[in-house]
Amino acid sequence: MKAKPVRIEKGLGYVQCAIEDATHVSLRLPGPTGLLTLPVIRSGTRDGTGCWTWNGSTEAPTLRPSVLTQYDGADRSWRCHSWINDGAAQFLSDCSHDMANTRVALLDVDEIEPSNAK
């Protein structure tokens, strides 16, 4: 599974659910970002929601807009910017890692333990 539909349950955090009940989707990107859980909608406009649109596929997910993650620590810094199309990350030229300008399949999402999100 390349995208795991999840919703937030009070006291449990993210729990796996049916696609139609998902408020978020978890992905595992190759590279420095790793496991990422994003708020999603499957229809309508995302204007003002802070959500990504998701095509509802768990094997070939497509999300809009692009996904940008950054880290600026004392010991290292990185930037990862990609489009998620048909189950792959298209890493953009502004990435600071060696996968910039390449298309790499998303990794399988392992069992996700409930988090502390509430």
Protein Blocks (a to p, Z undefined) as FASTA:
>chain_A
ZZdcddddehklpadddfklpcbdcdddehjklpadddddfedjfehnlpacdehiaklc
cdddddddddddfkbccddddddeehiacddfkbcbfkgoiacdddddddddddfbZZ
